[in-house]
Amino acid sequence: MKLVFAGTPEVAVPALDALIASERHEVAAVVTRPDAPAGRGRRLVACPVAERAEEAGIEVLKPRRPRDEDFLARLREIAPDCCPVVAYGALLPKAALDVPARGWVNLHFSLLPAWRGAAPVQHAVMAGDEVTGASTFLIEEGLDSGPVYGVLTEEVRPTDTSGDLLTRLAFAGAGLLAATMDGIEDGTLHAVPQPAEGVTLAPKITVEDAQVRWSQPALRVDRVVRGCTPAPGAWTVFRGERLKLVQAAPVPDRTDLAPGELSAGKNNVYVGTGSHAVELLWVQPQGKKPMRAADWARGVRIAPGEPLGA
C-alpha cells in the first residue's frame, strides 16, 4: 500500500522505521508537527520523525493545522491507501480522515478502551496497572474510540518509569503497526468495535498533577514519581524552591517519619509519607542538573526534621 505516516516525537520513530523497512508498503510522505523552538537559543528544530524522514529521503509535510487547505490538497495529490499514525499530536478533521481509502490507523499505547487520551502510559504507571499494551485502531472523530485491529500486551515492571515502559511499547508496537498494515492490505484483518465497558481516560499530565503529596501512602508517591518520569517530572518544594524527584524507592520498614519529614544520613535520604518512608535516590534542584540525593543533602545541610512540601 501507499502510506502517509503521521507522527512527531522520538517514540514514533521505531514505527516509521518498521514501515520504511517493509517490502510490502511505500511510505510516500510523512506528516509531523511544525518545527518548534528548542535549546537556549530557542532556534527552530525539526521533530525526531521529521529528521528521520528527511534522512530517508521522504517528503515531509508540516501543516500548522491538519485542516489547512494546502495540506489537504497535497494529501489528495499523494492519494495514500492508508495513513498510519503514532503520537502525531493534533486532531484530524473529517476532511483529512476521508482522504485515504482505508482510513487512518493509530498505534495507541494502551489496551483500548482503557486509557483513551494523550498520556496512556503515564496513567497506567500511576494507577498501578500490572499489565498494559498497545492497540491499533481505525481513527474516528471521537477520542480513541474507533474499532480495533490488533493488540499486544506488556507487563508493567515494579520499577518501570513511564519512559521505560513507553520505550518497550514503541518498539513492540512498531511490529504491531506493520503487521496491521499487512493485514489490512491482504484483507485478513478486520477492525472490531471497542466494548462499551472498561473505558478510562488518560488526559495529559500537568505540572500540578506531578506534585508529590507526602500525606499520601508511599505506594502512591512511588507511582507518581515513576509515572511522571521523564516528563513532566515529579516534584516537591524545599525551602521555597521546587525540587524535582528523579528516582525514589519505598522503604517499608521505616515508619518513624511524619509525612514530608526528611532524614539524611551519610549515604541515604529518607522522607516520610502517609504510610512508610521512601528513599530519595536522585533529585534535581531548581536550575541544576540531576544529582544523587545524598550529595544534594550534604550540600544543603538538612536540619533534623526539616520538611519537604509546601
LOTISE-964209 format. One record per residue: residue number from 0; x negated, y, z of N, C-alpha, C, O in turn. Coordinates in steps of 0.1 Angstrom, whole numbers. Each point is the difference from the previous one (the first is absolute). Example, Ala and Ser with C-alpha at 12.3 -4.5 7.8 and 13.67 -1.06 7.14 Angstrom:
BEGIN
(gunu 0 (-132 -57 78) (9 12 0) (-9 12 0) (-10 0 7))
(gunu 1 (14 11 -14) (-9 11 0) (8 11 8) (-5 11 1))
//
This chain:
BEGIN
(gunu 0 (-8 -12 0) (8 12 0) (-9 12 0) (-11 0 5))
(gunu 1 (17 11 -10) (-7 13 1) (5 6 13) (12 2 2))
(gunu 2 (-22 2 6) (3 5 14) (-5 15 1) (-10 4 -6))
(gunu 3 (18 3 14) (-5 13 5) (0 -2 16) (10 -2 6))
(gunu 4 (-22 3 -1) (-2 -2 15) (1 13 7) (-6 10 -4))
(gunu 5 (13 -10 15) (2 12 9) (-6 -3 14) (4 -9 6))
(gunu 6 (-13 17 -2) (-6 -1 13) (-10 11 3) (-3 7 -9))
(gunu 7 (0 -5 22) (-9 11 3) (-12 -3 9) (-11 2 -4))
(gunu 8 (13 -8 16) (-11 -1 9) (-8 -13 -2) (2 -8 -9))
(gunu 9 (-13 6 17) (-9 -11 -1) (7 -13 0) (-4 -10 -6))
(gunu 10 (15 9 15) (7 -13 2) (6 -5 -13) (3 -12 -1))
(gunu 11 (-1 21 -9) (6 -4 -13) (-10 -5 -10) (4 -6 -10))
(gunu 12 (-17 8 12) (-10 -3 -9) (-1 -15 -3) (-2 -4 -11))
(gunu 13 (2 -5 22) (0 -14 -3) (11 -5 -10) (-3 -9 -8))
(gunu 14 (15 14 9) (10 -4 -9) (-2 5 -14) (2 -7 -10))
(gunu 15 (-7 19 9) (-4 5 -14) (-11 -8 -6) (1 -4 -11))
(gunu 16 (-11 0 19) (-11 -8 -5) (6 -14 -5) (-4 -5 -10))
(gunu 17 (13 -1 18) (6 -13 -4) (7 1 -13) (0 -9 -8))
(gunu 18 (7 20 6) (8 2 -13) (-10 3 -11) (3 -5 -12))
(gunu 19 (-13 12 14) (-10 3 -10) (-7 -13 -5) (-2 -3 -11))
(gunu 20 (0 -6 21) (-7 -13 -2) (9 -10 -7) (-5 -10 -5))
(gunu 21 (18 12 6) (9 -9 -6) (-1 -1 -15) (-1 10 -7))
(gunu 22 (1 -23 2) (-1 -2 -14) (14 1 -7) (1 0 -12))
(gunu 23 (10 1 20) (13 0 -5) (6 14 -2) (10 1 -7))
(gunu 24 (-16 9 14) (6 13 0) (-9 11 -4) (-13 -2 2))
(gunu 25 (18 13 -7) (-8 11 -4) (4 12 9) (12 4 0))
(gunu 26 (-21 1 8) (2 13 8) (-2 11 -10) (-11 5 -2))
(gunu 27 (22 1 -3) (-1 10 -10) (-3 14 6) (-6 9 -7))
(gunu 28 (11 -7 19) (-2 13 7) (2 -2 15) (5 -10 4))
(gunu 29 (-10 20 3) (1 0 15) (7 13 4) (-4 11 -5))
(gunu 30 (13 -11 14) (6 12 6) (-4 1 14) (1 -9 8))
(gunu 31 (-7 21 -4) (-4 3 13) (5 13 4) (5 8 -7))
(gunu 32 (-7 -5 20) (2 14 5) (-10 9 -5) (-11 -4 -3))
(gunu 33 (14 17 2) (-10 10 -4) (-12 0 9) (0 -4 11))
(gunu 34 (-12 9 -17) (-12 2 8) (3 8 13) (8 10 -1))
(gunu 35 (-14 -13 12) (2 7 13) (-13 5 5) (-10 -5 -2))
(gunu 36 (11 16 10) (-12 6 6) (-6 -9 10) (8 -6 8))
(gunu 37 (-21 5 -7) (-7 -9 10) (-13 6 3) (-6 8 -7))
(gunu 38 (1 -12 19) (-13 4 4) (-1 14 6) (10 7 -1))
(gunu 39 (-21 -3 5) (-2 14 6) (3 11 -11) (5 10 4))
(gunu 40 (-9 -13 -16) (2 10 -10) (14 0 -6) (4 9 -8))
(gunu 41 (4 -19 12) (14 -1 -4) (1 0 -15) (10 6 -6))
(gunu 42 (-19 -12 -1) (1 -1 -14) (9 -11 -4) (2 -10 7))
(gunu 43 (4 11 -19) (10 -10 -5) (-7 -13 -3) (-10 0 -7))
(gunu 44 (15 -11 12) (-6 -13 -2) (11 -10 -5) (11 0 5))
(gunu 45 (-15 -8 -15) (10 -10 -5) (2 -11 11) (-10 -3 8))
(gunu 46 (21 -3 -8) (3 -11 9) (-7 -13 -4) (-5 -1 -12))
(gunu 47 (4 -9 21) (-8 -12 -4) (6 -7 -12) (-8 -6 -8))
(gunu 48 (21 5 6) (6 -7 -11) (-4 8 -13) (-3 -7 -10))
(gunu 49 (3 20 10) (-3 8 -12) (-15 -3 -3) (-3 -1 -12))
(gunu 50 (-6 1 22) (-14 -3 -3) (-2 -13 -6) (-8 -2 -10))
(gunu 51 (15 -8 15) (-2 -14 -5) (6 -1 -14) (-6 -7 -9))
(gunu 52 (17 14 6) (5 -1 -14) (-9 7 -10) (-2 -5 -11))
(gunu 53 (-4 16 15) (-9 8 -8) (-12 -9 -3) (-5 0 -12))
(gunu 54 (0 -7 22) (-12 -9 -2) (4 -11 -11) (-9 -4 -8))
(gunu 55 (21 0 8) (4 -11 -9) (5 6 -13) (4 -8 -9))
(gunu 56 (-5 21 7) (4 6 -13) (15 0 -2) (5 0 -12))
(gunu 57 (3 1 23) (15 -1 -1) (5 14 1) (-5 8 8))
(gunu 58 (15 -4 -16) (6 13 1) (6 2 14) (7 -9 5))
(gunu 59 (-9 21 0) (5 3 14) (10 12 -1) (-3 10 -6))
(gunu 60 (15 -12 11) (10 10 0) (2 5 15) (1 -8 9))
(gunu 61 (-1 21 -7) (0 6 13) (12 10 1) (-3 12 3))
(gunu 62 (15 -16 -4) (11 10 0) (1 6 14) (-1 -7 10))
(gunu 63 (4 20 -9) (3 6 13) (13 -6 6) (1 -3 12))
(gunu 64 (8 0 -21) (13 -7 4) (3 -10 -11) (-1 3 -12))
(gunu 65 (5 -15 16) (4 -10 -10) (11 4 -9) (3 -7 -10))
(gunu 66 (5 17 14) (11 4 -9) (-4 11 -10) (8 4 -8))
(gunu 67 (-21 0 8) (-4 10 -10) (1 -6 -14) (-3 -11 -3))
(gunu 68 (9 19 -6) (3 -4 -13) (-12 -5 -8) (1 -9 -8))
(gunu 69 (-12 16 10) (-12 -4 -8) (-4 -14 4) (-4 -8 -9))
(gunu 70 (4 5 22) (-3 -14 4) (10 -10 -6) (-4 -10 -5))
(gunu 71 (17 13 6) (10 -9 -4) (-2 -3 -16) (2 -11 -4))
(gunu 72 (-5 22 -3) (-2 -1 -14) (-12 -9 -4) (1 -9 -9))
(gunu 73 (-12 10 17) (-11 -8 -3) (2 -15 4) (-4 -9 -7))
(gunu 74 (12 7 18) (3 -13 4) (9 -7 -11) (-2 -12 -2))
(gunu 75 (11 19 -4) (8 -5 -10) (-8 -4 -12) (2 -10 -7))
(gunu 76 (-12 19 4) (-9 -3 -12) (-8 -13 3) (-2 -8 -10))
(gunu 77 (-3 6 22) (-8 -12 3) (9 -12 -1) (-4 -11 -4))
(gunu 78 (17 13 8) (10 -11 -1) (-4 -13 7) (-1 -10 -6))
(gunu 79 (-2 11 19) (-4 -12 8) (11 -10 1) (12 4 1))
(gunu 80 (-16 -17 0) (10 -10 3) (4 0 14) (11 -3 4))
(gunu 81 (-21 6 5) (2 0 14) (-10 9 7) (-11 2 -5))
(gunu 82 (15 3 17) (-9 10 7) (-2 -6 14) (9 3 9))
(gunu 83 (-20 -9 -6) (-3 -5 13) (-5 12 9) (-6 9 -5))
(gunu 84 (10 -9 18) (-2 11 9) (-6 -5 13) (4 -9 5))
(gunu 85 (-15 17 0) (-5 -3 13) (-3 13 6) (-10 7 -4))
(gunu 86 (17 -3 14) (-3 12 8) (-2 13 -9) (-10 7 2))
(gunu 87 (19 -5 -10) (-1 12 -9) (2 13 8) (-8 9 -2))
(gunu 88 (18 -9 10) (1 12 9) (10 10 -4) (0 11 5))
(gunu 89 (9 -14 -15) (10 10 -4) (12 -8 -5) (-1 -11 -5))
(gunu 90 (13 17 7) (13 -6 -4) (1 0 -15) (-2 11 -6))
(gunu 91 (6 -22 0) (2 0 -14) (15 3 -4) (9 -7 5))
(gunu 92 (-7 16 -14) (14 4 -4) (5 -11 -9) (-7 -8 -6))
(gunu 93 (20 8 4) (7 -9 -9) (-6 1 -14) (-1 -10 -7))
(gunu 94 (-2 22 3) (-5 2 -14) (-13 -8 -2) (-2 -4 -11))
(gunu 95 (-6 3 21) (-12 -8 -1) (3 -15 2) (-6 -8 -7))
(gunu 96 (15 5 16) (3 -14 3) (6 -7 -13) (-2 -12 -2))
(gunu 97 (8 20 -6) (7 -6 -12) (-9 -2 -12) (4 -7 -10))
(gunu 98 (-17 12 11) (-9 -1 -12) (-4 -15 -3) (2 -4 -11))
(gunu 99 (-8 -3 21) (-5 -13 -4) (11 -10 0) (9 0 8))
(gunu 100 (-9 -9 -18) (11 -9 -2) (2 -10 12) (11 -4 3))
(gunu 101 (-23 1 3) (1 -9 12) (-2 7 13) (-3 -7 10))
(gunu 102 (5 20 -10) (0 7 12) (-13 3 7) (-11 -3 -6))
(gunu 103 (12 9 18) (-12 3 8) (0 -10 11) (10 -2 7))
(gunu 104 (-21 -5 -5) (-1 -10 11) (-11 4 10) (-11 2 -3))
(gunu 105 (16 -1 15) (-8 5 11) (-6 -12 9) (7 -9 3))
(gunu 106 (-20 11 0) (-6 -9 10) (1 8 13) (-7 10 2))
(gunu 107 (15 -16 8) (2 7 12) (-6 -9 11) (2 -12 0))
(gunu 108 (-8 18 10) (-8 -8 10) (9 -3 12) (-3 4 12))
(gunu 109 (14 -12 -14) (8 -5 11) (8 -12 -6) (1 -2 -12))
(gunu 110 (5 -5 21) (10 -10 -4) (14 6 0) (7 0 10))
(gunu 111 (-4 5 -22) (13 7 -1) (12 -9 3) (-1 -12 -3))
(gunu 112 (11 17 10) (3 14 2) (-6 7 12) (4 11 4))
(gunu 113 (-13 -18 3) (-7 6 11) (-9 11 -4) (-7 -1 -10))
(gunu 114 (6 12 17) (-9 11 -1) (0 6 -14) (-10 1 -7))
(gunu 115 (22 4 3) (1 8 -12) (-5 14 3) (4 6 11))
(gunu 116 (-12 -1 -19) (-5 14 2) (-15 1 -3) (-6 -8 -5))
(gunu 117 (1 20 10) (-14 4 -4) (-11 -7 8) (-11 -1 -4))
(gunu 118 (14 -4 16) (-10 -5 9) (3 -14 5) (0 -2 13))
(gunu 119 (2 -8 -21) (4 -13 5) (-10 -7 8) (3 -7 10))
(gunu 120 (-16 8 -14) (-10 -7 8) (-2 6 13) (-2 -7 10))
(gunu 121 (1 20 -9) (-1 7 13) (11 -4 10) (-2 -3 11))
(gunu 122 (14 3 -17) (12 -4 9) (-1 -15 4) (4 -3 11))
(gunu 123 (-8 -5 -20) (-1 -15 4) (-10 -2 11) (3 -7 10))
(gunu 124 (-14 14 -10) (-10 -1 11) (5 6 13) (-1 -6 10))
(gunu 125 (7 18 -11) (5 7 12) (12 -8 6) (2 2 12))
(gunu 126 (6 -9 -20) (11 -8 5) (-4 -13 6) (8 -7 6))
(gunu 127 (-21 3 -8) (-4 -13 5) (4 -12 -9) (0 -11 5))
(gunu 128 (3 13 -18) (3 -11 -8) (-11 -10 -1) (-12 4 -1))
(gunu 129 (15 -16 2) (-10 -11 -1) (-3 -4 -15) (-11 -5 -3))
(gunu 130 (21 7 -5) (-2 -3 -15) (6 12 -8) (11 5 4))
(gunu 131 (-17 -1 -14) (5 9 -10) (-3 -5 -14) (-2 -12 -1))
(gunu 132 (1 20 -9) (-3 -5 -13) (2 11 -10) (-2 12 2))
(gunu 133 (4 -16 -15) (2 9 -11) (11 -5 -9) (3 -12 0))
(gunu 134 (4 21 -6) (11 -3 -9) (-1 7 -13) (-4 12 0))
(gunu 135 (8 -18 -11) (1 7 -13) (15 1 -3) (8 -10 2))
(gunu 136 (-3 22 -5) (14 2 -2) (3 10 -12) (-9 9 -2))
(gunu 137 (20 -10 -4) (4 9 -10) (5 13 6) (9 0 8))
(gunu 138 (-15 11 -12) (3 13 6) (14 5 -4) (3 0 -12))
(gunu 139 (5 4 22) (13 6 -3) (-1 15 6) (-11 4 4))
(gunu 140 (22 3 -5) (0 14 6) (0 0 15) (-3 10 6))
(gunu 141 (7 -21 1) (-1 -1 14) (-14 -2 5) (-9 -2 -7))
(gunu 142 (7 3 20) (-13 -1 7) (-3 -15 1) (5 -7 9))
(gunu 143 (-14 2 -17) (-6 -13 1) (11 -11 1) (-1 -10 7))
(gunu 144 (12 12 -14) (12 -8 2) (3 -9 -12) (9 -8 0))
(gunu 145 (-18 8 -10) (3 -8 -12) (-2 -15 2) (-6 -4 10))
(gunu 146 (10 -4 -20) (-1 -14 1) (-15 -5 0) (-8 7 -7))
(gunu 147 (5 -18 14) (-13 -4 2) (-4 -11 -10) (7 -10 -2))
(gunu 148 (-19 11 -4) (-6 -10 -9) (-8 -11 8) (2 -12 -3))
(gunu 149 (-10 17 12) (-9 -10 6) (-5 6 14) (0 12 2))
(gunu 150 (-5 -21 6) (-5 4 13) (-12 -8 4) (-3 -11 -6))
(gunu 151 (-5 16 15) (-11 -8 6) (0 4 15) (4 11 3))
(gunu 152 (-9 -20 5) (-1 3 15) (-14 2 4) (-10 -6 -6))
(gunu 153 (8 13 17) (-13 3 5) (1 1 16) (8 7 5))
(gunu 154 (-17 -15 2) (0 1 14) (-5 14 5) (-10 5 -6))
(gunu 155 (16 0 16) (-5 12 7) (-9 -4 11) (5 -6 10))
(gunu 156 (-18 8 -11) (-9 -5 11) (0 9 12) (3 12 -2))
(gunu 157 (-6 -17 14) (2 8 12) (-9 13 0) (4 9 7))
(gunu 158 (-15 -9 -14) (-8 12 0) (1 8 -13) (-7 10 -2))
(gunu 159 (16 -13 -7) (2 7 -12) (3 14 2) (9 4 8))
(gunu 160 (-16 5 -15) (5 14 -2) (8 0 -13) (0 -10 -7))
(gunu 161 (8 21 5) (8 0 -12) (-9 0 -12) (3 -5 -11))
(gunu 162 (-15 11 12) (-10 0 -11) (-5 -14 -3) (-1 -4 -12))
(gunu 163 (-2 -4 22) (-4 -14 -2) (11 -8 -8) (-3 -7 -10))
(gunu 164 (15 8 15) (11 -7 -5) (3 4 -14) (3 -8 -9))
(gunu 165 (-3 21 6) (3 5 -13) (-10 -4 -10) (3 -2 -12))
(gunu 166 (-16 1 16) (-10 -4 -9) (3 -14 -5) (-1 -3 -12))
(gunu 167 (4 -6 21) (3 -14 -3) (12 -1 -9) (0 -7 -10))
(gunu 168 (10 15 13) (13 -1 -8) (-3 6 -14) (7 -4 -10))
(gunu 169 (-15 14 9) (-3 6 -13) (-6 -10 -10) (4 0 -11))
(gunu 170 (-13 -8 16) (-7 -10 -9) (10 -12 -2) (0 -5 -12))
(gunu 171 (7 0 22) (9 -11 -2) (12 5 -9) (4 -7 -9))
(gunu 172 (0 19 11) (11 6 -7) (-3 2 -15) (9 0 -8))
(gunu 173 (-22 3 5) (-4 1 -14) (3 -12 -8) (5 1 -11))
(gunu 174 (-8 -13 17) (4 -12 -7) (14 -2 -1) (5 -5 -10))
(gunu 175 (3 9 20) (15 -2 -1) (5 9 -11) (9 -4 -7))
(gunu 176 (-14 16 6) (5 9 -10) (-3 -5 -14) (9 1 -9))
(gunu 177 (-21 -6 7) (-4 -5 -13) (9 -12 -4) (4 -2 -11))
(gunu 178 (-2 -7 21) (9 -12 -2) (14 4 -3) (7 -6 -8))
(gunu 179 (-2 17 14) (13 5 -2) (1 5 -15) (10 -3 -6))
(gunu 180 (-20 10 1) (0 4 -13) (1 -12 -10) (7 1 -10))
(gunu 181 (-15 -11 13) (0 -12 -8) (14 -6 0) (5 -4 -11))
(gunu 182 (1 3 22) (14 -7 1) (10 8 -7) (10 -6 -5))
(gunu 183 (-10 19 6) (9 9 -7) (-1 -2 -15) (10 -1 -7))
(gunu 184 (-23 1 2) (-2 -1 -14) (5 -14 -6) (7 0 -10))
(gunu 185 (-10 -11 17) (4 -13 -5) (14 -4 4) (5 -11 -4))
(gunu 186 (2 19 12) (14 -3 3) (2 -10 11) (12 -4 2))
(gunu 187 (-22 1 5) (1 -11 11) (3 7 14) (2 -8 9))
(gunu 188 (-3 21 -8) (2 7 12) (12 9 0) (1 8 -10))
(gunu 189 (8 -9 19) (12 8 0) (2 7 14) (-2 -7 11))
(gunu 190 (5 20 -11) (1 7 13) (12 -4 8) (11 -2 -6))
(gunu 191 (-12 0 19) (11 -4 9) (3 12 9) (-9 5 6))
(gunu 192 (22 -2 -5) (4 11 9) (-5 -2 14) (0 -11 5))
(gunu 193 (-3 22 2) (-5 -1 14) (12 -2 8) (11 4 -3))
(gunu 194 (-13 -12 14) (12 -2 10) (3 13 7) (-8 9 1))
(gunu 195 (21 -8 3) (5 12 6) (-5 1 15) (-1 10 6))
(gunu 196 (-2 -22 0) (-5 0 13) (-15 1 1) (-7 -3 -10))
(gunu 197 (2 8 21) (-15 1 2) (-6 12 -5) (-13 1 -1))
(gunu 198 (21 9 -3) (-6 13 -5) (-6 8 11) (6 3 10))
(gunu 199 (-19 0 -11) (-7 10 9) (-7 10 -9) (-4 -2 -11))
(gunu 200 (2 14 17) (-5 11 -7) (-14 3 5) (-3 -1 12))
(gunu 201 (-6 6 -21) (-14 3 3) (-4 14 -5) (-7 1 -10))
(gunu 202 (12 9 16) (-3 14 -4) (-15 3 2) (-6 -7 8))
(gunu 203 (1 17 -14) (-14 4 2) (-3 3 15) (8 6 6))
(gunu 204 (-19 -11 -2) (-4 2 14) (-6 14 1) (-9 4 -7))
(gunu 205 (15 4 16) (-4 14 2) (-11 1 11) (-3 -10 7))
(gunu 206 (-4 21 -7) (-10 2 11) (7 -1 14) (-6 -5 9))
(gunu 207 (18 10 -8) (7 -1 13) (3 -15 4) (-2 -4 11))
(gunu 208 (5 -4 -21) (2 -14 2) (-13 -7 5) (1 -10 8))
(gunu 209 (-12 15 -12) (-13 -6 4) (-5 4 13) (-11 -5 4))
(gunu 210 (18 14 4) (-5 3 13) (3 -11 10) (11 -5 0))
(gunu 211 (-21 1 7) (1 -11 10) (7 5 13) (-4 11 5))
(gunu 212 (14 -18 -1) (7 3 13) (-5 -10 10) (3 -12 -1))
(gunu 213 (-11 17 10) (-6 -9 10) (9 -7 10) (-3 -9 6))
(gunu 214 (15 15 -5) (11 -6 8) (5 -13 -6) (7 -8 7))
(gunu 215 (-9 6 -20) (4 -12 -6) (-9 -12 3) (-11 2 4))
(gunu 216 (16 -15 -6) (-9 -11 3) (-12 -1 -8) (0 6 -11))
(gunu 217 (-10 -13 16) (-13 -1 -8) (2 -7 -13) (-6 4 -10))
(gunu 218 (16 -13 9) (3 -7 -13) (4 11 -11) (-4 -1 -11))
(gunu 219 (13 10 16) (4 10 -10) (-11 10 -3) (-1 4 -12))
(gunu 220 (-7 0 21) (-11 8 -2) (-10 -6 -11) (-4 7 -9))
(gunu 221 (1 -20 11) (-8 -7 -9) (6 0 -14) (-8 2 -10))
(gunu 222 (20 -4 9) (7 -1 -13) (0 14 -7) (-2 1 -12))
(gunu 223 (4 10 19) (-1 13 -5) (-14 3 -6) (-1 5 -11))
(gunu 224 (-9 -8 19) (-14 3 -4) (-3 -8 -13) (-5 5 -9))
(gunu 225 (9 -18 9) (-4 -8 -12) (9 4 -12) (-5 0 -11))
(gunu 226 (18 3 14) (9 3 -11) (-3 13 -7) (2 2 -11))
(gunu 227 (-8 8 19) (-4 13 -5) (-14 1 -5) (-5 11 -3))
(gunu 228 (-2 -22 3) (-14 0 -5) (0 -7 -14) (4 -11 -2))
(gunu 229 (-10 18 -8) (-7 13 0) (8 13 0) (-6 10 3))
(gunu 230 (18 -11 -7) (8 13 -1) (14 -2 5) (6 -11 -1))
(gunu 231 (-1 21 8) (-6 14 2) (-10 0 11) (-6 11 3))
(gunu 232 (4 -22 5) (-9 0 11) (7 2 13) (6 11 2))
(gunu 233 (-6 -21 7) (6 2 13) (-8 10 8) (-13 1 -2))
(gunu 234 (19 6 11) (-7 11 7) (7 2 14) (11 -3 3))
(gunu 235 (-19 10 5) (4 5 13) (-6 13 2) (-7 6 -8))
(gunu 236 (8 0 20) (-5 13 4) (-10 -2 12) (3 -7 9))
(gunu 237 (-15 13 -10) (-9 0 10) (-6 14 2) (-5 6 -9))
(gunu 238 (7 0 21) (-4 13 3) (5 10 -10) (-7 10 -4))
(gunu 239 (20 -12 0) (6 10 -9) (-3 -2 -15) (5 8 -8))
(gunu 240 (-13 -17 4) (-4 -3 -14) (4 -14 -4) (1 -9 8))
(gunu 241 (2 8 -21) (4 -13 -5) (-11 -10 -1) (-11 4 -4))
(gunu 242 (13 -16 9) (-10 -11 -1) (6 -11 -7) (10 -6 4))
(gunu 243 (-16 2 -16) (5 -11 -8) (-5 -13 6) (-11 -1 4))
(gunu 244 (20 -9 -4) (-3 -13 5) (-2 -9 -11) (10 -4 -7))
(gunu 245 (-22 0 4) (-4 -8 -12) (2 -15 3) (5 -7 -9))
(gunu 246 (-9 3 21) (1 -14 3) (2 -2 15) (-7 7 8))
(gunu 247 (16 -16 -4) (3 -2 14) (4 -15 1) (3 -7 -9))
(gunu 248 (-3 2 22) (4 -14 2) (6 -1 14) (-5 6 9))
(gunu 249 (16 -13 -8) (6 -2 13) (-9 -8 9) (-7 -9 -4))
(gunu 250 (8 12 17) (-7 -7 11) (10 -4 10) (2 7 10))
(gunu 251 (4 -19 -11) (11 -4 8) (-4 -1 15) (9 2 9))
(gunu 252 (-22 -5 -5) (-3 -1 14) (-3 13 7) (-5 0 12))
(gunu 253 (6 11 -19) (-3 13 6) (14 8 2) (5 5 -9))
(gunu 254 (0 -5 22) (13 6 2) (-1 11 11) (11 4 5))
(gunu 255 (-23 1 -2) (-1 9 11) (1 15 -5) (-2 9 8))
(gunu 256 (4 -7 -21) (0 14 -5) (14 5 -3) (8 -7 -6))
(gunu 257 (-5 19 10) (12 6 -3) (1 4 -15) (-11 1 -7))
(gunu 258 (23 0 1) (1 4 -14) (-9 12 -4) (2 11 6))
(gunu 259 (-11 -12 -15) (-8 11 -5) (-13 1 9) (-8 8 -4))
(gunu 260 (7 -14 15) (-12 2 8) (-12 -7 -6) (0 -12 -4))
(gunu 261 (-11 19 4) (-13 -5 -6) (-9 -6 11) (0 5 11))
(gunu 262 (-7 -15 -15) (-11 -6 8) (-11 -3 -9) (1 -9 -9))
(gunu 263 (-13 16 11) (-11 -2 -9) (-12 -6 8) (-4 5 10))
(gunu 264 (-1 -16 -15) (-12 -6 5) (-12 3 -9) (1 8 -9))
(gunu 265 (-12 -16 11) (-11 2 -9) (2 -4 -14) (-5 7 -9))
(gunu 266 (13 -18 7) (2 -5 -14) (15 -1 -4) (3 -5 -11))
(gunu 267 (6 9 20) (14 -2 -3) (8 12 4) (-3 7 10))
(gunu 268 (14 -5 -17) (9 11 3) (14 -6 0) (5 -6 -10))
(gunu 269 (2 7 22) (14 -6 1) (9 12 2) (-3 10 6))
(gunu 270 (16 -13 -10) (11 10 2) (12 -8 4) (3 -10 -6))
(gunu 271 (4 15 16) (12 -6 4) (12 2 -9) (1 10 -7))
(gunu 272 (9 -19 7) (12 1 -8) (12 -3 9) (-2 -1 13))
(gunu 273 (13 -1 -18) (12 -4 7) (0 -14 6) (8 -4 8))
(gunu 274 (-18 -4 -13) (-2 -14 5) (-14 -1 5) (-4 5 11))
(gunu 275 (-5 -12 -19) (-14 -1 4) (-8 9 -9) (5 7 -8))
(gunu 276 (-18 -6 11) (-9 9 -7) (-3 -4 -14) (2 -12 -4))
(gunu 277 (-7 22 -4) (-6 -3 -12) (-15 5 0) (-2 10 7))
(gunu 278 (-7 -16 -14) (-13 4 -1) (-2 8 -13) (4 -4 -11))
(gunu 279 (-9 16 12) (-3 8 -11) (-14 -4 -6) (-9 0 7))
(gunu 280 (9 -4 -20) (-12 -5 -6) (-7 11 -9) (-12 2 1))
(gunu 281 (20 4 -9) (-5 11 -9) (10 11 0) (12 -2 0))
(gunu 282 (-17 14 1) (8 12 0) (-6 11 -9) (-11 -2 -5))
(gunu 283 (19 12 2) (-5 11 -9) (4 13 6) (12 4 -2))
(gunu 284 (-21 3 9) (4 13 5) (2 10 -12) (-4 -2 -11))
(gunu 285 (12 12 14) (3 10 -10) (-12 7 -6) (-9 5 7))
(gunu 286 (8 -6 -20) (-11 6 -7) (-13 -8 -1) (-10 5 -4))
(gunu 287 (11 -17 9) (-12 -9 0) (3 -13 -7) (11 -3 -3))
(gunu 288 (-22 -5 2) (1 -13 -7) (4 -10 11) (-1 2 12))
(gunu 289 (7 -14 -17) (3 -11 10) (-13 -4 8) (-11 0 -6))
(gunu 290 (14 -3 18) (-11 -5 9) (5 -10 10) (12 -1 2))
(gunu 291 (-22 -7 4) (4 -9 10) (6 7 12) (-5 11 4))
(gunu 292 (15 -16 1) (7 7 11) (-9 2 12) (1 10 7))
(gunu 293 (-10 -20 -4) (-9 2 11) (-10 11 -2) (-3 7 10))
(gunu 294 (-1 -5 -22) (-9 12 -3) (8 13 2) (-6 9 5))
(gunu 295 (18 -9 -10) (8 12 2) (2 3 14) (-1 12 4))
(gunu 296 (4 -22 4) (3 2 15) (-13 5 7) (1 9 9))
(gunu 297 (-12 -14 -13) (-13 6 6) (-2 14 -3) (-4 8 8))
(gunu 298 (7 -4 -21) (-2 13 -4) (10 10 7) (-5 12 3))
(gunu 299 (17 -15 -1) (10 9 6) (0 -1 15) (6 9 7))
(gunu 300 (-13 -19 -1) (0 -2 15) (14 0 6) (4 10 7))
(gunu 301 (3 -21 -10) (13 -1 5) (0 -1 16) (-8 -7 6))
(gunu 302 (17 15 0) (1 0 14) (9 -11 4) (9 -5 -7))
(gunu 303 (-11 0 20) (8 -12 4) (15 4 0) (4 11 5))
(gunu 304 (4 -20 -11) (15 2 -1) (4 11 -10) (12 3 -1))
(gunu 305 (-21 2 -7) (4 10 -10) (9 -6 -11) (-2 -12 -4))
(gunu 306 (12 19 0) (11 -6 -9) (-2 2 -15) (-7 10 -4))
(gunu 307 (13 -18 -3) (2 2 -15) (15 3 -1) (8 -4 7))
(gunu 308 (-5 12 -18) (14 3 -3) (3 15 4) (-7 6 7))
(gunu 309 (18 -2 -13) (4 15 2) (3 2 14) (4 11 4))
//
